[in-house]
Amino acid sequence: MDQEQGWVSLLAHRVAMDHPHYKVINASVSGETTGGGVTRLPKSLEFHQPDILVLELGGNDGLRGYPISNIRDNLHIMIQQAKATGANVLLIGMVLPPNYGRRYTLAFEEIFSSLAEEHSLPFVPFLLDGITTGKELVQRDGIHPTVEAQPKLLEDVWPSLLPLL
């Protein structure tokens, strides 16, 4: 899928129409892990000086079976980095497929909800909620959403983002 078809581009169009004093910057990197995010985020924050940071990372860490404590620590650091610059953070959680085992998947999901509570952040528990159950909304890999799913992703994020705008 082209980047212009993704939910972040759809978000940029909506924000431009409804809140023209904001500009959406897509600083994501495909395949990024929280470790890469910790490394890249400070320069991104310094360069863009965002008022709002939508933080949606960790899925690739979970799919690779990274230690829960490392994922949590990295997300915690990024939240602190963003808040230190005065940016409001919207945290977006992720859920893993069940084949990773109940203990790991539950611990993974808990990372996001506990960080949201600890830092009093607006929170979307699962970006792909309702997407993974529709075969037409998920690519052949069974993980990534299709072009047709992108508007739904935006609609899932928008209510949590709107109060920050």
C-alpha positions as CSV (number, residue, x, y, z in Angstrom):
1,M,0.0,0.0,0.0
2,D,1.2,3.5,-0.7
3,Q,1.9,5.7,2.3
4,E,-0.8,8.1,1.1
5,Q,-3.4,5.4,1.6
6,G,-2.5,4.8,5.2
7,W,-4.5,6.0,8.2
8,V,-1.8,8.6,9.2
9,S,-2.2,10.2,5.8
10,L,-6.0,10.1,6.2
11,L,-5.5,11.7,9.6
12,A,-3.3,14.5,8.1
13,H,-6.1,15.3,5.6
14,R,-8.8,15.4,8.4
15,V,-6.6,17.5,10.6
16,A,-5.9,19.9,7.8
17,M,-9.6,20.4,7.2
18,D,-10.9,20.5,10.8
19,H,-7.9,21.9,12.6
20,P,-5.7,23.7,10.1
21,H,-3.4,25.2,12.7
22,Y,-2.0,21.7,13.3
23,K,0.2,19.7,10.8
24,V,0.6,16.0,11.0
25,I,4.2,14.7,10.6
26,N,4.5,11.0,9.9
27,A,7.9,10.1,11.6
28,S,7.2,6.4,11.6
29,V,9.5,3.8,10.1
30,S,8.1,0.5,8.8
31,G,9.3,-2.4,11.0
32,E,10.5,-0.1,13.8
33,T,11.0,-1.4,17.3
34,T,10.8,0.5,20.6
35,G,14.6,0.4,20.7
36,G,14.8,2.2,17.4
37,G,12.1,4.6,18.6
38,V,14.1,5.5,21.7
39,T,17.1,6.3,19.5
40,R,15.2,8.3,16.9
41,L,12.6,10.2,19.0
42,P,14.9,12.8,20.6
43,K,16.0,14.3,17.3
44,S,12.4,14.0,15.9
45,L,11.1,15.9,19.0
46,E,13.8,18.5,18.6
47,F,13.3,19.0,14.9
48,H,9.5,19.0,14.8
49,Q,8.7,20.3,18.3
50,P,5.2,18.6,18.3
51,D,2.3,19.7,20.5
52,I,1.0,16.1,20.3
53,L,2.8,12.8,19.9
54,V,0.8,9.8,18.8
55,L,2.9,6.9,20.1
56,E,2.1,3.5,18.4
57,L,5.1,1.3,18.8
58,G,5.8,-2.1,20.3
59,G,4.0,-4.5,18.0
60,N,7.2,-5.5,16.2
61,D,9.0,-6.0,19.5
62,G,6.2,-8.3,20.6
63,L,6.2,-10.3,17.3
64,R,9.9,-10.8,17.8
65,G,9.4,-12.0,21.4
66,Y,11.4,-9.2,22.9
67,P,11.4,-9.1,26.7
68,I,8.4,-7.4,28.2
69,S,10.5,-5.3,30.5
70,N,12.6,-3.9,27.6
71,I,9.4,-3.0,25.6
72,R,7.9,-1.3,28.7
73,D,11.1,0.5,29.5
74,N,11.5,1.8,26.0
75,L,7.9,3.1,25.8
76,H,8.3,4.7,29.2
77,I,11.4,6.5,28.1
78,M,9.7,7.8,24.9
79,I,6.7,9.0,26.9
80,Q,9.1,10.8,29.3
81,Q,11.0,12.3,26.4
82,A,7.9,13.6,24.7
83,K,6.4,15.0,27.9
84,A,9.7,16.7,28.8
85,T,9.3,18.8,25.6
86,G,5.7,19.7,26.5
87,A,4.1,17.4,24.0
88,N,0.9,15.7,24.9
89,V,1.1,11.9,24.2
90,L,-1.7,9.7,22.9
91,L,-0.7,6.1,23.5
92,I,-1.9,3.4,21.1
93,G,-1.8,-0.2,22.3
94,M,-1.4,-3.4,20.4
95,V,-2.4,-7.0,20.9
96,L,-0.5,-10.1,19.8
97,P,-1.8,-13.2,18.1
98,P,-2.6,-16.0,20.6
99,N,0.2,-18.3,19.4
100,Y,2.7,-16.3,21.6
101,G,1.2,-17.8,24.7
102,R,-1.3,-16.5,27.2
103,R,1.3,-15.3,29.7
104,Y,3.4,-13.3,27.1
105,T,0.3,-11.8,25.3
106,L,-1.3,-10.7,28.5
107,A,1.9,-9.2,29.8
108,F,2.4,-7.4,26.5
109,E,-1.1,-5.9,26.5
110,E,-0.6,-4.8,30.1
111,I,2.4,-2.7,29.1
112,F,0.2,-0.2,27.3
113,S,-2.7,0.1,29.8
114,S,-0.3,0.4,32.7
115,L,1.8,3.1,31.0
116,A,-1.4,5.0,30.1
117,E,-2.5,4.9,33.7
118,E,0.9,5.7,35.1
119,H,1.3,8.8,32.9
120,S,-2.4,9.8,32.8
121,L,-2.4,9.4,29.0
122,P,-5.3,9.2,26.6
123,F,-5.2,5.7,25.3
124,V,-6.4,3.5,22.4
125,P,-6.1,-0.1,23.7
126,F,-5.8,-1.8,20.4
127,L,-5.3,-0.1,17.1
128,L,-6.5,-3.1,15.1
129,D,-9.7,-3.6,17.1
130,G,-12.3,-5.0,14.8
131,I,-9.9,-5.2,11.9
132,T,-8.3,-8.6,12.5
133,T,-11.7,-10.3,12.5
134,G,-12.5,-9.3,8.9
135,K,-10.5,-11.2,6.2
136,E,-11.0,-8.4,3.7
137,L,-9.4,-6.0,6.2
138,V,-6.2,-7.9,6.8
139,Q,-3.4,-8.6,4.4
140,R,-2.3,-12.2,3.6
141,D,0.2,-12.1,6.5
142,G,-2.7,-12.1,8.9
143,I,-1.3,-9.1,10.8
144,H,-1.2,-5.9,8.7
145,P,-4.4,-4.1,7.7
146,T,-5.4,-3.6,4.1
147,V,-6.1,-0.3,2.3
148,E,-9.8,-0.9,3.1
149,A,-9.1,-1.0,6.8
150,Q,-7.3,2.4,7.0
151,P,-10.4,4.6,7.4
152,K,-11.5,2.4,10.3
153,L,-8.1,2.8,12.0
154,L,-8.5,6.5,11.7
155,E,-12.1,6.4,13.2
156,D,-10.7,4.3,16.1
157,V,-8.0,6.8,16.9
158,W,-9.9,10.1,16.2
159,P,-12.1,10.2,19.4
160,S,-9.0,9.9,21.6
161,L,-7.0,12.4,19.6
162,L,-9.7,15.0,19.2
163,P,-9.6,16.3,22.8
164,L,-5.9,17.0,22.4
165,L,-6.4,19.2,19.3
